């Protein structure tokens, strides 16, 4: 049998609001998924009309996630993953990539969207040798995240913290730094931090489109200068090539020549 669990939280019984576009569902739409509503498609289409490159950003972010997890499993030997702000399941989810190379890997997903919860229950099943669990919790409550994650993960062992496209939802930069710090402080030496987020300074069209989106009433997502994304890794040992535009982070042999986009990420190790 697979080891699969869902930890309910205070948001577990919230109804799905289909009248307001939601970033996780829009992202799913851009990735070619079907777990979204007309309001999300309309918002996604309006965004791509202004900035068609958002589809490339979404897919490049997903590809970076896969490459970074593969590195963490095959080169760094990590077998535990805490994926906060996982979004809707699509292809090559964290547990699928990790368990492809190490079936015994254990993964905890964290999100607080009721649609994500419904799909996580149905789709996020582990290999028989490993485990997956879903925690219904908010990024702004890192202590609850850690307590719930400890039911599946041994947090005395190295663990990779995954924050993919989520920190931009924290408008207060100091608060975002504090959240990352609280989560990483609870993990032992040999743990890793993996972040990728939208950035400023590479693509003015992207910045204009995102600023306009933030004014629509949907949950805002704030692009940050690259140096502020890099600062999330302060005190950690950055894995080469450091914090770079995600297509430039260890591209696979045979890939088309990578081109920089307004999405930056990196991986850092806790000494």
Secondary structure by P-SEA (a helix, b strand, c coil): ccbbbbbbccccccccccccccaaaaaaaaaccccccaaaaaaaaaaaaaccaaaaaaaaaaaaaaaaaaaaaccccccbbbbccccccccccaaaaaaaccccbbbbbbbccaaaaaaaacccccccccbbbbbbcccccaaaaaaaaaaccccccbbbbbbcccccccccaaaaaaaaaaaaaaccccbbbbbbbbbccccaaaaaaaaaaaacccbbbbbbcaaaaaaccccccccccccccccccccccccccccccccccbbbbcc
